[in-house]
Amino acid sequence: MAILGAVAHGLDTWSEIKRCVEVKVGSISDVRFNELLRNLVRYGYLAKINDKYIIPDPMVKYTVLNYLGH
């Protein structure tokens, strides 16, 4: 959820998202962070375009911003 929250708020690069996630949940290894990003892309919650991450479904973004408190 921290990753989705960061992307929903406009952070789109790997380093920006990771920094935000670490502020919210604490230190996370690069390997684990990459695994989480890959899973979110694989399941369609995120898309990676030119090394930038977006939430492709506007309803997912709306839900993250308005109902999940991120």
CHARMM internal coordinates of N, CA and C (Angstrom, degrees):
IC EDIT
DIST 1 N 1 CA 1.4445
DIST 1 CA 1 C 1.5302
ANGL 1 N 1 CA 1 C 111.11
DIST 1 C 2 N 1.3127
ANGL 1 CA 1 C 2 N 116.78
DIHE 1 N 1 CA 1 C 2 N -34.66
DIST 2 N 2 CA 1.4643
ANGL 1 C 2 N 2 CA 119.28
DIHE 1 CA 1 C 2 N 2 CA 179.76
DIST 2 CA 2 C 1.5279
ANGL 2 N 2 CA 2 C 110.90
DIHE 1 C 2 N 2 CA 2 C -63.79
DIST 2 C 3 N 1.3187
ANGL 2 CA 2 C 3 N 116.65
DIHE 2 N 2 CA 2 C 3 N -37.00
DIST 3 N 3 CA 1.4699
ANGL 2 C 3 N 3 CA 120.07
DIHE 2 CA 2 C 3 N 3 CA 178.15
DIST 3 CA 3 C 1.5208
ANGL 3 N 3 CA 3 C 109.99
DIHE 2 C 3 N 3 CA 3 C -66.00
DIST 3 C 4 N 1.3232
ANGL 3 CA 3 C 4 N 116.86
DIHE 3 N 3 CA 3 C 4 N -48.92
DIST 4 N 4 CA 1.4646
ANGL 3 C 4 N 4 CA 120.11
DIHE 3 CA 3 C 4 N 4 CA 179.27
DIST 4 CA 4 C 1.5238
ANGL 4 N 4 CA 4 C 110.77
DIHE 3 C 4 N 4 CA 4 C -60.33
DIST 4 C 5 N 1.3179
ANGL 4 CA 4 C 5 N 117.13
DIHE 4 N 4 CA 4 C 5 N -40.34
DIST 5 N 5 CA 1.4623
ANGL 4 C 5 N 5 CA 120.67
DIHE 4 CA 4 C 5 N 5 CA 178.65
DIST 5 CA 5 C 1.5195
ANGL 5 N 5 CA 5 C 111.69
DIHE 4 C 5 N 5 CA 5 C -61.62
DIST 5 C 6 N 1.3201
ANGL 5 CA 5 C 6 N 116.99
DIHE 5 N 5 CA 5 C 6 N -42.89
DIST 6 N 6 CA 1.4646
ANGL 5 C 6 N 6 CA 120.41
DIHE 5 CA 5 C 6 N 6 CA 179.40
DIST 6 CA 6 C 1.5216
ANGL 6 N 6 CA 6 C 111.26
DIHE 5 C 6 N 6 CA 6 C -62.52
DIST 6 C 7 N 1.3369
ANGL 6 CA 6 C 7 N 116.38
DIHE 6 N 6 CA 6 C 7 N -45.49
DIST 7 N 7 CA 1.4649
ANGL 6 C 7 N 7 CA 120.15
DIHE 6 CA 6 C 7 N 7 CA -179.38
DIST 7 CA 7 C 1.5365
ANGL 7 N 7 CA 7 C 110.24
DIHE 6 C 7 N 7 CA 7 C -67.42
DIST 7 C 8 N 1.3111
ANGL 7 CA 7 C 8 N 117.28
DIHE 7 N 7 CA 7 C 8 N -40.24
DIST 8 N 8 CA 1.4681
ANGL 7 C 8 N 8 CA 120.36
DIHE 7 CA 7 C 8 N 8 CA 179.39
DIST 8 CA 8 C 1.5235
ANGL 8 N 8 CA 8 C 111.61
DIHE 7 C 8 N 8 CA 8 C -61.39
DIST 8 C 9 N 1.3224
ANGL 8 CA 8 C 9 N 116.76
DIHE 8 N 8 CA 8 C 9 N -29.31
DIST 9 N 9 CA 1.4661
ANGL 8 C 9 N 9 CA 120.70
DIHE 8 CA 8 C 9 N 9 CA 179.18
DIST 9 CA 9 C 1.5259
ANGL 9 N 9 CA 9 C 113.02
DIHE 8 C 9 N 9 CA 9 C -89.94
DIST 9 C 10 N 1.3250
ANGL 9 CA 9 C 10 N 117.79
DIHE 9 N 9 CA 9 C 10 N 10.75
DIST 10 N 10 CA 1.4570
ANGL 9 C 10 N 10 CA 120.72
DIHE 9 CA 9 C 10 N 10 CA 170.94
DIST 10 CA 10 C 1.5087
ANGL 10 N 10 CA 10 C 116.46
DIHE 9 C 10 N 10 CA 10 C 101.95
DIST 10 C 11 N 1.3171
ANGL 10 CA 10 C 11 N 118.43
DIHE 10 N 10 CA 10 C 11 N -2.42
DIST 11 N 11 CA 1.4570
ANGL 10 C 11 N 11 CA 119.19
DIHE 10 CA 10 C 11 N 11 CA 175.58
DIST 11 CA 11 C 1.5214
ANGL 11 N 11 CA 11 C 107.62
DIHE 10 C 11 N 11 CA 11 C -78.49
DIST 11 C 12 N 1.3217
ANGL 11 CA 11 C 12 N 116.79
DIHE 11 N 11 CA 11 C 12 N 131.75
DIST 12 N 12 CA 1.4658
ANGL 11 C 12 N 12 CA 116.71
DIHE 11 CA 11 C 12 N 12 CA -172.37
DIST 12 CA 12 C 1.5224
ANGL 12 N 12 CA 12 C 115.50
DIHE 11 C 12 N 12 CA 12 C -132.20
DIST 12 C 13 N 1.3169
ANGL 12 CA 12 C 13 N 118.20
DIHE 12 N 12 CA 12 C 13 N -8.75
DIST 13 N 13 CA 1.4608
ANGL 12 C 13 N 13 CA 118.97
DIHE 12 CA 12 C 13 N 13 CA 177.71
DIST 13 CA 13 C 1.5240
ANGL 13 N 13 CA 13 C 110.09
DIHE 12 C 13 N 13 CA 13 C -98.41
DIST 13 C 14 N 1.3250
ANGL 13 CA 13 C 14 N 115.35
DIHE 13 N 13 CA 13 C 14 N 157.91
DIST 14 N 14 CA 1.4628
ANGL 13 C 14 N 14 CA 121.54
DIHE 13 CA 13 C 14 N 14 CA -179.52
DIST 14 CA 14 C 1.5241
ANGL 14 N 14 CA 14 C 110.51
DIHE 13 C 14 N 14 CA 14 C -53.18
DIST 14 C 15 N 1.3293
ANGL 14 CA 14 C 15 N 117.13
DIHE 14 N 14 CA 14 C 15 N -48.49
DIST 15 N 15 CA 1.4625
ANGL 14 C 15 N 15 CA 120.49
DIHE 14 CA 14 C 15 N 15 CA -174.80
DIST 15 CA 15 C 1.5228
ANGL 15 N 15 CA 15 C 112.07
DIHE 14 C 15 N 15 CA 15 C -68.83
DIST 15 C 16 N 1.3319
ANGL 15 CA 15 C 16 N 117.89
DIHE 15 N 15 CA 15 C 16 N -39.35
DIST 16 N 16 CA 1.4709
ANGL 15 C 16 N 16 CA 120.19
DIHE 15 CA 15 C 16 N 16 CA 177.46
DIST 16 CA 16 C 1.5244
ANGL 16 N 16 CA 16 C 111.31
DIHE 15 C 16 N 16 CA 16 C -63.20
DIST 16 C 17 N 1.3134
ANGL 16 CA 16 C 17 N 115.43
DIHE 16 N 16 CA 16 C 17 N -45.20
DIST 17 N 17 CA 1.4678
ANGL 16 C 17 N 17 CA 120.16
DIHE 16 CA 16 C 17 N 17 CA -178.74
DIST 17 CA 17 C 1.5250
ANGL 17 N 17 CA 17 C 109.79
DIHE 16 C 17 N 17 CA 17 C -64.73
DIST 17 C 18 N 1.3227
ANGL 17 CA 17 C 18 N 117.13
DIHE 17 N 17 CA 17 C 18 N -45.14
DIST 18 N 18 CA 1.4729
ANGL 17 C 18 N 18 CA 120.41
DIHE 17 CA 17 C 18 N 18 CA -178.32
DIST 18 CA 18 C 1.5254
ANGL 18 N 18 CA 18 C 110.66
DIHE 17 C 18 N 18 CA 18 C -62.72
DIST 18 C 19 N 1.3198
ANGL 18 CA 18 C 19 N 118.11
DIHE 18 N 18 CA 18 C 19 N -43.52
DIST 19 N 19 CA 1.4651
ANGL 18 C 19 N 19 CA 121.30
DIHE 18 CA 18 C 19 N 19 CA 178.23
DIST 19 CA 19 C 1.5206
ANGL 19 N 19 CA 19 C 111.12
DIHE 18 C 19 N 19 CA 19 C -58.28
DIST 19 C 20 N 1.3238
ANGL 19 CA 19 C 20 N 116.34
DIHE 19 N 19 CA 19 C 20 N -45.75
DIST 20 N 20 CA 1.4598
ANGL 19 C 20 N 20 CA 121.47
DIHE 19 CA 19 C 20 N 20 CA -179.50
DIST 20 CA 20 C 1.5288
ANGL 20 N 20 CA 20 C 110.69
DIHE 19 C 20 N 20 CA 20 C -63.43
DIST 20 C 21 N 1.3110
ANGL 20 CA 20 C 21 N 116.70
DIHE 20 N 20 CA 20 C 21 N -44.49
DIST 21 N 21 CA 1.4687
ANGL 20 C 21 N 21 CA 120.97
DIHE 20 CA 20 C 21 N 21 CA 179.79
DIST 21 CA 21 C 1.5237
ANGL 21 N 21 CA 21 C 110.11
DIHE 20 C 21 N 21 CA 21 C -61.70
DIST 21 C 22 N 1.3246
ANGL 21 CA 21 C 22 N 117.19
DIHE 21 N 21 CA 21 C 22 N -42.43
DIST 22 N 22 CA 1.4646
ANGL 21 C 22 N 22 CA 119.73
DIHE 21 CA 21 C 22 N 22 CA -179.08
DIST 22 CA 22 C 1.5232
ANGL 22 N 22 CA 22 C 112.02
DIHE 21 C 22 N 22 CA 22 C -66.51
DIST 22 C 23 N 1.3205
ANGL 22 CA 22 C 23 N 117.39
DIHE 22 N 22 CA 22 C 23 N -31.95
DIST 23 N 23 CA 1.4670
ANGL 22 C 23 N 23 CA 119.99
DIHE 22 CA 22 C 23 N 23 CA 175.23
DIST 23 CA 23 C 1.5317
ANGL 23 N 23 CA 23 C 109.88
DIHE 22 C 23 N 23 CA 23 C -64.82
DIST 23 C 24 N 1.3202
ANGL 23 CA 23 C 24 N 116.05
DIHE 23 N 23 CA 23 C 24 N -39.32
DIST 24 N 24 CA 1.4676
ANGL 23 C 24 N 24 CA 120.54
DIHE 23 CA 23 C 24 N 24 CA -176.41
DIST 24 CA 24 C 1.5198
ANGL 24 N 24 CA 24 C 113.39
DIHE 23 C 24 N 24 CA 24 C -78.99
DIST 24 C 25 N 1.3416
ANGL 24 CA 24 C 25 N 117.82
DIHE 24 N 24 CA 24 C 25 N -40.62
DIST 25 N 25 CA 1.4675
ANGL 24 C 25 N 25 CA 119.43
DIHE 24 CA 24 C 25 N 25 CA -170.90
DIST 25 CA 25 C 1.5278
ANGL 25 N 25 CA 25 C 113.89
DIHE 24 C 25 N 25 CA 25 C -120.66
DIST 25 C 26 N 1.3060
ANGL 25 CA 25 C 26 N 118.27
DIHE 25 N 25 CA 25 C 26 N -4.92
DIST 26 N 26 CA 1.4582
ANGL 25 C 26 N 26 CA 120.10
DIHE 25 CA 25 C 26 N 26 CA -178.13
DIST 26 CA 26 C 1.5175
ANGL 26 N 26 CA 26 C 111.50
DIHE 25 C 26 N 26 CA 26 C 99.95
DIST 26 C 27 N 1.3065
ANGL 26 CA 26 C 27 N 114.72
DIHE 26 N 26 CA 26 C 27 N -179.73
DIST 27 N 27 CA 1.4633
ANGL 26 C 27 N 27 CA 121.27
DIHE 26 CA 26 C 27 N 27 CA -175.97
DIST 27 CA 27 C 1.5278
ANGL 27 N 27 CA 27 C 111.56
DIHE 26 C 27 N 27 CA 27 C -61.15
DIST 27 C 28 N 1.3185
ANGL 27 CA 27 C 28 N 114.72
DIHE 27 N 27 CA 27 C 28 N 141.62
DIST 28 N 28 CA 1.4687
ANGL 27 C 28 N 28 CA 121.89
DIHE 27 CA 27 C 28 N 28 CA 177.72
DIST 28 CA 28 C 1.5196
ANGL 28 N 28 CA 28 C 107.74
DIHE 27 C 28 N 28 CA 28 C -141.11
DIST 28 C 29 N 1.3125
ANGL 28 CA 28 C 29 N 116.40
DIHE 28 N 28 CA 28 C 29 N 136.62
DIST 29 N 29 CA 1.4670
ANGL 28 C 29 N 29 CA 119.30
DIHE 28 CA 28 C 29 N 29 CA -178.67
DIST 29 CA 29 C 1.5273
ANGL 29 N 29 CA 29 C 110.30
DIHE 28 C 29 N 29 CA 29 C -68.81
DIST 29 C 30 N 1.3181
ANGL 29 CA 29 C 30 N 115.48
DIHE 29 N 29 CA 29 C 30 N 153.83
DIST 30 N 30 CA 1.4638
ANGL 29 C 30 N 30 CA 120.44
DIHE 29 CA 29 C 30 N 30 CA 177.41
DIST 30 CA 30 C 1.5220
ANGL 30 N 30 CA 30 C 110.99
DIHE 29 C 30 N 30 CA 30 C -59.94
DIST 30 C 31 N 1.3288
ANGL 30 CA 30 C 31 N 116.84
DIHE 30 N 30 CA 30 C 31 N -39.56
DIST 31 N 31 CA 1.4616
ANGL 30 C 31 N 31 CA 120.88
DIHE 30 CA 30 C 31 N 31 CA -178.91
DIST 31 CA 31 C 1.5241
ANGL 31 N 31 CA 31 C 110.14
DIHE 30 C 31 N 31 CA 31 C -61.70
DIST 31 C 32 N 1.3314
ANGL 31 CA 31 C 32 N 117.65
DIHE 31 N 31 CA 31 C 32 N -47.80
DIST 32 N 32 CA 1.4639
ANGL 31 C 32 N 32 CA 121.33
DIHE 31 CA 31 C 32 N 32 CA -179.65
DIST 32 CA 32 C 1.5259
ANGL 32 N 32 CA 32 C 111.02
DIHE 31 C 32 N 32 CA 32 C -66.02
DIST 32 C 33 N 1.3153
ANGL 32 CA 32 C 33 N 116.75
DIHE 32 N 32 CA 32 C 33 N -41.44
DIST 33 N 33 CA 1.4668
ANGL 32 C 33 N 33 CA 120.62
DIHE 32 CA 32 C 33 N 33 CA 179.45
DIST 33 CA 33 C 1.5280
ANGL 33 N 33 CA 33 C 110.59
DIHE 32 C 33 N 33 CA 33 C -61.80
DIST 33 C 34 N 1.3369
ANGL 33 CA 33 C 34 N 116.85
DIHE 33 N 33 CA 33 C 34 N -44.12
DIST 34 N 34 CA 1.4697
ANGL 33 C 34 N 34 CA 120.63
DIHE 33 CA 33 C 34 N 34 CA 177.86
DIST 34 CA 34 C 1.5208
ANGL 34 N 34 CA 34 C 111.16
DIHE 33 C 34 N 34 CA 34 C -62.12
DIST 34 C 35 N 1.3080
ANGL 34 CA 34 C 35 N 116.67
DIHE 34 N 34 CA 34 C 35 N -39.65
DIST 35 N 35 CA 1.4636
ANGL 34 C 35 N 35 CA 120.86
DIHE 34 CA 34 C 35 N 35 CA 177.92
DIST 35 CA 35 C 1.5349
ANGL 35 N 35 CA 35 C 110.97
DIHE 34 C 35 N 35 CA 35 C -61.69
DIST 35 C 36 N 1.3192
ANGL 35 CA 35 C 36 N 116.79
DIHE 35 N 35 CA 35 C 36 N -43.94
DIST 36 N 36 CA 1.4683
ANGL 35 C 36 N 36 CA 120.50
DIHE 35 CA 35 C 36 N 36 CA 179.05
DIST 36 CA 36 C 1.5266
ANGL 36 N 36 CA 36 C 111.28
DIHE 35 C 36 N 36 CA 36 C -64.49
DIST 36 C 37 N 1.3275
ANGL 36 CA 36 C 37 N 117.05
DIHE 36 N 36 CA 36 C 37 N -43.48
DIST 37 N 37 CA 1.4696
ANGL 36 C 37 N 37 CA 120.64
DIHE 36 CA 36 C 37 N 37 CA 177.57
DIST 37 CA 37 C 1.5270
ANGL 37 N 37 CA 37 C 110.86
DIHE 36 C 37 N 37 CA 37 C -61.02
DIST 37 C 38 N 1.3395
ANGL 37 CA 37 C 38 N 116.61
DIHE 37 N 37 CA 37 C 38 N -46.92
DIST 38 N 38 CA 1.4686
ANGL 37 C 38 N 38 CA 120.43
DIHE 37 CA 37 C 38 N 38 CA 179.44
DIST 38 CA 38 C 1.5194
ANGL 38 N 38 CA 38 C 111.29
DIHE 37 C 38 N 38 CA 38 C -58.32
DIST 38 C 39 N 1.3220
ANGL 38 CA 38 C 39 N 117.05
DIHE 38 N 38 CA 38 C 39 N -42.45
DIST 39 N 39 CA 1.4657
ANGL 38 C 39 N 39 CA 120.05
DIHE 38 CA 38 C 39 N 39 CA 179.57
DIST 39 CA 39 C 1.5212
ANGL 39 N 39 CA 39 C 111.40
DIHE 38 C 39 N 39 CA 39 C -64.10
DIST 39 C 40 N 1.3264
ANGL 39 CA 39 C 40 N 117.44
DIHE 39 N 39 CA 39 C 40 N -42.42
DIST 40 N 40 CA 1.4686
ANGL 39 C 40 N 40 CA 120.12
DIHE 39 CA 39 C 40 N 40 CA 179.21
DIST 40 CA 40 C 1.5307
ANGL 40 N 40 CA 40 C 111.09
DIHE 39 C 40 N 40 CA 40 C -64.29
DIST 40 C 41 N 1.3160
ANGL 40 CA 40 C 41 N 116.99
DIHE 40 N 40 CA 40 C 41 N -36.28
DIST 41 N 41 CA 1.4718
ANGL 40 C 41 N 41 CA 120.57
DIHE 40 CA 40 C 41 N 41 CA 175.65
DIST 41 CA 41 C 1.5282
ANGL 41 N 41 CA 41 C 109.81
DIHE 40 C 41 N 41 CA 41 C -68.71
DIST 41 C 42 N 1.3169
ANGL 41 CA 41 C 42 N 116.42
DIHE 41 N 41 CA 41 C 42 N -45.83
DIST 42 N 42 CA 1.4721
ANGL 41 C 42 N 42 CA 120.69
DIHE 41 CA 41 C 42 N 42 CA -178.17
DIST 42 CA 42 C 1.5341
ANGL 42 N 42 CA 42 C 111.25
DIHE 41 C 42 N 42 CA 42 C -59.09
DIST 42 C 43 N 1.3218
ANGL 42 CA 42 C 43 N 117.33
DIHE 42 N 42 CA 42 C 43 N -39.59
DIST 43 N 43 CA 1.4674
ANGL 42 C 43 N 43 CA 120.62
DIHE 42 CA 42 C 43 N 43 CA -178.08
DIST 43 CA 43 C 1.5238
ANGL 43 N 43 CA 43 C 113.56
DIHE 42 C 43 N 43 CA 43 C -86.74
DIST 43 C 44 N 1.3400
ANGL 43 CA 43 C 44 N 116.94
DIHE 43 N 43 CA 43 C 44 N 0.82
DIST 44 N 44 CA 1.4561
ANGL 43 C 44 N 44 CA 120.92
DIHE 43 CA 43 C 44 N 44 CA 173.59
DIST 44 CA 44 C 1.5186
ANGL 44 N 44 CA 44 C 115.60
DIHE 43 C 44 N 44 CA 44 C 87.23
DIST 44 C 45 N 1.3188
ANGL 44 CA 44 C 45 N 117.83
DIHE 44 N 44 CA 44 C 45 N 4.87
DIST 45 N 45 CA 1.4682
ANGL 44 C 45 N 45 CA 119.44
DIHE 44 CA 44 C 45 N 45 CA 178.03
DIST 45 CA 45 C 1.5185
ANGL 45 N 45 CA 45 C 111.59
DIHE 44 C 45 N 45 CA 45 C -76.51
DIST 45 C 46 N 1.3258
ANGL 45 CA 45 C 46 N 116.42
DIHE 45 N 45 CA 45 C 46 N -27.98
DIST 46 N 46 CA 1.4622
ANGL 45 C 46 N 46 CA 122.53
DIHE 45 CA 45 C 46 N 46 CA 175.71
DIST 46 CA 46 C 1.5169
ANGL 46 N 46 CA 46 C 108.84
DIHE 45 C 46 N 46 CA 46 C -127.98
DIST 46 C 47 N 1.3223
ANGL 46 CA 46 C 47 N 114.82
DIHE 46 N 46 CA 46 C 47 N 157.55
DIST 47 N 47 CA 1.4601
ANGL 46 C 47 N 47 CA 121.58
DIHE 46 CA 46 C 47 N 47 CA 170.80
DIST 47 CA 47 C 1.5219
ANGL 47 N 47 CA 47 C 107.02
DIHE 46 C 47 N 47 CA 47 C -130.49
DIST 47 C 48 N 1.3267
ANGL 47 CA 47 C 48 N 116.19
DIHE 47 N 47 CA 47 C 48 N 145.78
DIST 48 N 48 CA 1.4590
ANGL 47 C 48 N 48 CA 121.18
DIHE 47 CA 47 C 48 N 48 CA 177.62
DIST 48 CA 48 C 1.5145
ANGL 48 N 48 CA 48 C 107.94
DIHE 47 C 48 N 48 CA 48 C -111.89
DIST 48 C 49 N 1.3251
ANGL 48 CA 48 C 49 N 114.98
DIHE 48 N 48 CA 48 C 49 N 119.87
DIST 49 N 49 CA 1.4581
ANGL 48 C 49 N 49 CA 121.70
DIHE 48 CA 48 C 49 N 49 CA -179.31
DIST 49 CA 49 C 1.5263
ANGL 49 N 49 CA 49 C 107.87
DIHE 48 C 49 N 49 CA 49 C -129.94
DIST 49 C 50 N 1.3323
ANGL 49 CA 49 C 50 N 115.99
DIHE 49 N 49 CA 49 C 50 N 117.03
DIST 50 N 50 CA 1.4733
ANGL 49 C 50 N 50 CA 121.10
DIHE 49 CA 49 C 50 N 50 CA -179.70
DIST 50 CA 50 C 1.5202
ANGL 50 N 50 CA 50 C 112.47
DIHE 49 C 50 N 50 CA 50 C 51.52
DIST 50 C 51 N 1.3158
ANGL 50 CA 50 C 51 N 116.91
DIHE 50 N 50 CA 50 C 51 N 48.72
DIST 51 N 51 CA 1.4674
ANGL 50 C 51 N 51 CA 123.75
DIHE 50 CA 50 C 51 N 51 CA 178.53
DIST 51 CA 51 C 1.5246
ANGL 51 N 51 CA 51 C 114.22
DIHE 50 C 51 N 51 CA 51 C 63.94
DIST 51 C 52 N 1.3129
ANGL 51 CA 51 C 52 N 117.05
DIHE 51 N 51 CA 51 C 52 N 19.30
DIST 52 N 52 CA 1.4666
ANGL 51 C 52 N 52 CA 122.61
DIHE 51 CA 51 C 52 N 52 CA 175.13
DIST 52 CA 52 C 1.5212
ANGL 52 N 52 CA 52 C 107.97
DIHE 51 C 52 N 52 CA 52 C -120.64
DIST 52 C 53 N 1.3153
ANGL 52 CA 52 C 53 N 115.77
DIHE 52 N 52 CA 52 C 53 N 144.04
DIST 53 N 53 CA 1.4590
ANGL 52 C 53 N 53 CA 121.09
DIHE 52 CA 52 C 53 N 53 CA 179.95
DIST 53 CA 53 C 1.5238
ANGL 53 N 53 CA 53 C 109.98
DIHE 52 C 53 N 53 CA 53 C -104.40
DIST 53 C 54 N 1.3314
ANGL 53 CA 53 C 54 N 115.51
DIHE 53 N 53 CA 53 C 54 N 138.95
DIST 54 N 54 CA 1.4655
ANGL 53 C 54 N 54 CA 122.25
DIHE 53 CA 53 C 54 N 54 CA 176.54
DIST 54 CA 54 C 1.5213
ANGL 54 N 54 CA 54 C 108.68
DIHE 53 C 54 N 54 CA 54 C -135.81
DIST 54 C 55 N 1.3171
ANGL 54 CA 54 C 55 N 115.22
DIHE 54 N 54 CA 54 C 55 N 161.88
DIST 55 N 55 CA 1.4554
ANGL 54 C 55 N 55 CA 121.05
DIHE 54 CA 54 C 55 N 55 CA 169.79
DIST 55 CA 55 C 1.5260
ANGL 55 N 55 CA 55 C 105.56
DIHE 54 C 55 N 55 CA 55 C -98.34
DIST 55 C 56 N 1.3395
ANGL 55 CA 55 C 56 N 118.05
DIHE 55 N 55 CA 55 C 56 N 108.20
DIST 56 N 56 CA 1.4629
ANGL 55 C 56 N 56 CA 120.14
DIHE 55 CA 55 C 56 N 56 CA -172.36
DIST 56 CA 56 C 1.5284
ANGL 56 N 56 CA 56 C 114.15
DIHE 55 C 56 N 56 CA 56 C -72.94
DIST 56 C 57 N 1.3036
ANGL 56 CA 56 C 57 N 117.95
DIHE 56 N 56 CA 56 C 57 N -24.47
DIST 57 N 57 CA 1.4662
ANGL 56 C 57 N 57 CA 121.39
DIHE 56 CA 56 C 57 N 57 CA -177.75
DIST 57 CA 57 C 1.5277
ANGL 57 N 57 CA 57 C 109.13
DIHE 56 C 57 N 57 CA 57 C -96.82
DIST 57 C 58 N 1.3302
ANGL 57 CA 57 C 58 N 117.88
DIHE 57 N 57 CA 57 C 58 N 114.27
DIST 58 N 58 CA 1.4634
ANGL 57 C 58 N 58 CA 119.96
DIHE 57 CA 57 C 58 N 58 CA -177.93
DIST 58 CA 58 C 1.5304
ANGL 58 N 58 CA 58 C 113.40
DIHE 57 C 58 N 58 CA 58 C -61.05
DIST 58 C 59 N 1.3156
ANGL 58 CA 58 C 59 N 118.34
DIHE 58 N 58 CA 58 C 59 N -27.33
DIST 59 N 59 CA 1.4689
ANGL 58 C 59 N 59 CA 120.12
DIHE 58 CA 58 C 59 N 59 CA 178.62
DIST 59 CA 59 C 1.5281
ANGL 59 N 59 CA 59 C 110.99
DIHE 58 C 59 N 59 CA 59 C -71.94
DIST 59 C 60 N 1.3123
ANGL 59 CA 59 C 60 N 117.56
DIHE 59 N 59 CA 59 C 60 N -35.58
DIST 60 N 60 CA 1.4615
ANGL 59 C 60 N 60 CA 120.49
DIHE 59 CA 59 C 60 N 60 CA 176.08
DIST 60 CA 60 C 1.5276
ANGL 60 N 60 CA 60 C 109.07
DIHE 59 C 60 N 60 CA 60 C -64.88
DIST 60 C 61 N 1.3314
ANGL 60 CA 60 C 61 N 116.65
DIHE 60 N 60 CA 60 C 61 N -46.30
DIST 61 N 61 CA 1.4675
ANGL 60 C 61 N 61 CA 120.34
DIHE 60 CA 60 C 61 N 61 CA 178.98
DIST 61 CA 61 C 1.5241
ANGL 61 N 61 CA 61 C 110.69
DIHE 60 C 61 N 61 CA 61 C -60.73
DIST 61 C 62 N 1.3102
ANGL 61 CA 61 C 62 N 117.54
DIHE 61 N 61 CA 61 C 62 N -44.77
DIST 62 N 62 CA 1.4586
ANGL 61 C 62 N 62 CA 121.84
DIHE 61 CA 61 C 62 N 62 CA 178.70
DIST 62 CA 62 C 1.5277
ANGL 62 N 62 CA 62 C 110.77
DIHE 61 C 62 N 62 CA 62 C -59.15
DIST 62 C 63 N 1.3112
ANGL 62 CA 62 C 63 N 116.41
DIHE 62 N 62 CA 62 C 63 N -44.96
DIST 63 N 63 CA 1.4591
ANGL 62 C 63 N 63 CA 121.09
DIHE 62 CA 62 C 63 N 63 CA -178.94
DIST 63 CA 63 C 1.5247
ANGL 63 N 63 CA 63 C 111.06
DIHE 62 C 63 N 63 CA 63 C -64.33
DIST 63 C 64 N 1.3164
ANGL 63 CA 63 C 64 N 117.03
DIHE 63 N 63 CA 63 C 64 N -44.63
DIST 64 N 64 CA 1.4623
ANGL 63 C 64 N 64 CA 120.57
DIHE 63 CA 63 C 64 N 64 CA 179.12
DIST 64 CA 64 C 1.5227
ANGL 64 N 64 CA 64 C 110.29
DIHE 63 C 64 N 64 CA 64 C -60.48
DIST 64 C 65 N 1.3174
ANGL 64 CA 64 C 65 N 116.88
DIHE 64 N 64 CA 64 C 65 N -45.41
DIST 65 N 65 CA 1.4667
ANGL 64 C 65 N 65 CA 120.71
DIHE 64 CA 64 C 65 N 65 CA -177.11
DIST 65 CA 65 C 1.5301
ANGL 65 N 65 CA 65 C 112.94
DIHE 64 C 65 N 65 CA 65 C -70.72
DIST 65 C 66 N 1.3141
ANGL 65 CA 65 C 66 N 118.16
DIHE 65 N 65 CA 65 C 66 N -35.93
DIST 66 N 66 CA 1.4521
ANGL 65 C 66 N 66 CA 120.02
DIHE 65 CA 65 C 66 N 66 CA -170.20
DIST 66 CA 66 C 1.5147
ANGL 66 N 66 CA 66 C 116.43
DIHE 65 C 66 N 66 CA 66 C -104.26
DIST 66 C 67 N 1.3099
ANGL 66 CA 66 C 67 N 117.69
DIHE 66 N 66 CA 66 C 67 N -19.35
DIST 67 N 67 CA 1.4575
ANGL 66 C 67 N 67 CA 118.74
DIHE 66 CA 66 C 67 N 67 CA -173.92
DIST 67 CA 67 C 1.5177
ANGL 67 N 67 CA 67 C 115.08
DIHE 66 C 67 N 67 CA 67 C -124.90
DIST 67 C 68 N 1.3047
ANGL 67 CA 67 C 68 N 117.23
DIHE 67 N 67 CA 67 C 68 N -16.32
DIST 68 N 68 CA 1.4529
ANGL 67 C 68 N 68 CA 117.88
DIHE 67 CA 67 C 68 N 68 CA -175.20
DIST 68 CA 68 C 1.5181
ANGL 68 N 68 CA 68 C 113.09
DIHE 67 C 68 N 68 CA 68 C -105.94
DIST 68 C 69 N 1.3159
ANGL 68 CA 68 C 69 N 116.87
DIHE 68 N 68 CA 68 C 69 N 7.11
DIST 69 N 69 CA 1.4566
ANGL 68 C 69 N 69 CA 121.22
DIHE 68 CA 68 C 69 N 69 CA 172.15
DIST 69 CA 69 C 1.5114
ANGL 69 N 69 CA 69 C 116.75
DIHE 68 C 69 N 69 CA 69 C 65.06
DIST 69 C 70 N 1.3162
ANGL 69 CA 69 C 70 N 117.06
DIHE 69 N 69 CA 69 C 70 N 28.40
DIST 70 N 70 CA 1.4664
ANGL 69 C 70 N 70 CA 119.16
DIHE 69 CA 69 C 70 N 70 CA 178.90
DIST 70 CA 70 C 1.4643
ANGL 70 N 70 CA 70 C 108.03
DIHE 69 C 70 N 70 CA 70 C -107.88
END
COOR INIT
IC SEED 1 N 1 CA 1 C
IC BUILD
